[in-house]
Amino acid sequence: MTAASLWPRYAEPADLAAIEAVPLTERSLPESTYALLQRAAAWWPDHPATTVLPEAARWREPVRRTFGELLADVHRYANLLRDLGVRRGDAVALMSPNCADLVPATLAAQLAGVAAPLNGGLSRDHLGELLRLSGARVLITAGPELAPETWVTARTLAGELDVVLVLRPTGAAGAPAALPAIDGVRVGYLADLAAAHDAADFAGERPVASDLAALFHTGGTTGAPKLAAHTHANEVADAWMIAANSLLDAGSVVFAALPLFHVNALVVTLLAPLFKGQHAVWAGPLGYREPALYGEFWKIVEHHRIAAMSAVPTVYAVLAQCPVDADIASLRFAMVGASPLPAAVREGFQTHTGVTLVEGYGLTEATCASARSFPDAPRPGTVGQRLPYQRMKVVHPETREELPRGETGVLEISGPTVFPGYVVGRDENAYVLDGLGKLSDGWLNTGDLARLEADGFVHLAGRVKDLIIRGGHNIDPAMIEDALLTHSQVTAAGAVGRPDEHAGEVPVAYVTLTSGATATEADLVAWAADRVPERAAAPKAITVLDALPVTDVGKPYKLALRADATRRAIAEALAPFDGVTVDAVIEDGTVTATITLPSDVDESKVRATLGRYTVPTRLTSQGRP
């Protein structure tokens, strides 16, 4: 293997063709995430691999591991898991905010079995369903010192488990809290139970490229969650595509603060740095959700000479308001993804800091990243160029016929990062996987509307389900949101369709405002009417909220806005009927209006009114279903 074969030049869009002239199979990629870590430890045993901060206020008291130390801890933890009965096809659930020991625990779970990260903020029912789907009998979780609420949740799930392994806070000192006995479940601290295990090697079966590495849950905060399976080949290939970036060399420092139950945290800030011996500095357990982090952020960048970071747009909107009180010349660029980047956020952050925001695009079903931008070759209006060896096309949303370049349709992806399917069950040998309608002949339907340029740059046009369809005319909500975000007092905006008896849907918007803002909802309606490019897209109403709803990983949650818009529209339509109450619920990704009628209201007249709207409805009368 030569450096040229592993690391081709990849600094500008024109490099893509030369990279793909060499087959990916000739890039000498490691067979698994474990082999990737082994290689890093062999090449840079004494170089810093991870630095984890206990919390923002104590960022000068981190816990550090070299690549050699990281591998040793992974061996200890994996050998413990093996002794507990975990084998190649067995899932190990991990439910904890980020901490120093969660990083090696995650890699150890992929070595001994299959990692199944969980968001502890999900409902008890969702977590129980995810455990059932994964079949995990071992849970690695935050203990009472690290995250008391997560620990309480773990105890409620313990009846479905055989073993609960507990994590302490980063840099915890002194004797740990005594753990309660749980009937029929082995409970103990991970580090203590693993201390006596072999640190030099793993005693079990090593993973190969086709083995499953992880099961990541997808979906928002409602509806049945799904488990997307990743192979080791998926994760290694995507991590290499990210690490191939010529703008970050060996030894560069990256900042990590997204939760490890999110693929971006795993692939971008844990696996990709292993390729070049890069140092990852991890924020405390709250990550970007810790308010105190923002007051210390630029000093952390200066101290660690951070070269790159990855976050969602809302983080950069906040950082654009934080005085730059340190030397941040080391920060070459900042990566942004997970949701569309408003132009106002880009301009505000770059003007304030002098740091270029580099957009990317990806989804869990394609492992993580599928497109990247170039700080020295900006392409406004795009989320970047497709990554090497990933193929993209745009198809008609109904016929799946491929559309010509420049036309908007549904984006599909194929290549080495496309997942093998969702977990739908398990037989006596392995997981049963199914694409559930998203996979066809190796192509992944992303559900995103997009158009492609000839050189592989991607223009997103929203989610298929987010389109506002007014009288058969498709309206991209982004054009409304971008117009509102040009208002100096608007900090965030979300546009959705509100049911309408004449047009099917009409656009409405929700915004948040700066502290002390004076703009009224009527002012904002007028502002948007003057600036939205299409007259039909001008929002009919604007509602000011304290915060826009987001999913647990910070993505805008449009379904909640659509539910509110539906409730308002149906309540307005039924206002002539005294005593009628209206709500809107989200069920499996669909908004349903639920109406409760007093006994003296003529139900047939209510149904006639509702019949003018294309909204699923459910009627009940007071006192009876």
Number of C-alpha atoms within 10 A of each C-alpha: 9 8 8 9 15 16 18 18 16 19 18 17 19 10 13 20 12 12 18 14 9 13 10 16 7 10 18 11 17 20 18 26 27 25 19 18 23 19 18 23 22 13 14 18 18 13 18 21 26 28 22 26 26 25 22 22 13 11 20 12 15 20 19 18 21 19 26 22 20 24 26 22 25 31 27 26 30 31 25 24 26 21 14 14 13 22 18 21 18 23 28 31 27 27 26 28 24 28 28 25 22 23 19 23 25 25 28 28 29 30 31 33 28 31 28 30 27 26 21 23 15 16 13 14 11 20 21 15 15 24 23 13 20 24 20 22 22 25 26 26 29 30 26 19 13 22 19 12 13 20 21 13 19 24 16 12 17 20 14 17 19 17 22 26 20 26 28 24 23 21 16 12 8 6 6 12 11 9 12 9 10 14 10 11 16 15 19 19 20 22 18 11 16 19 13 11 18 18 19 13 14 21 14 17 12 16 23 19 17 14 20 27 32 27 27 26 23 16 15 19 19 18 13 15 19 18 23 24 27 27 27 25 23 26 29 27 27 27 26 24 23 23 25 23 17 14 18 19 15 14 17 18 26 26 24 28 22 27 26 25 24 19 24 24 20 21 23 23 29 25 24 24 28 25 23 19 25 27 26 27 27 29 28 29 25 19 20 20 14 14 12 12 19 19 16 18 19 20 17 22 23 17 13 17 18 23 22 22 22 25 20 20 25 19 17 22 20 15 20 18 13 17 13 16 12 14 14 21 14 17 22 17 21 20 20 25 21 20 17 20 24 19 15 20 24 21 15 17 22 17 12 15 17 15 19 20 25 21 30 26 23 20 16 23 27 24 27 25 26 28 22 26 27 22 19 11 10 16 16 11 14 24 25 24 25 25 24 25 22 20 15 20 22 25 22 15 17 8 7 13 12 16 16 15 13 14 15 19 26 26 27 24 22 21 18 21 27 26 24 21 20 24 22 16 14 13 7 6 7 12 19 13 17 16 18 11 9 16 20 12 6 16 17 23 22 20 16 19 24 24 24 24 14 9 12 21 22 27 21 23 23 19 16 17 14 20 20 24 21 20 13 10 13 12 23 22 24 22 18 26 24 22 21 29 22 17 15 12 18 20 20 23 26 25 27 31 26 29 26 20 17 11 14 18 21 23 26 25 27 22 23 19 21 13 9 7 11 10 15 13 15 11 12 22 19 15 16 26 20 13 16 19 13 12 11 16 24 24 25 16 17 22 17 17 13 9 13 17 16 15 14 17 14 18 17 20 16 19 22 21 21 24 22 18 23 26 24 16 19 26 18 11 17 18 13 10 16 11 14 18 16 21 18 23 19 16 11 12 15 17 20 18 23 17 20 18 21 16 14 11 14 11 15 9 12 18 12 10 14 18 13 14 19 12 17 13 18 14 15 14 15 12 9 8 8
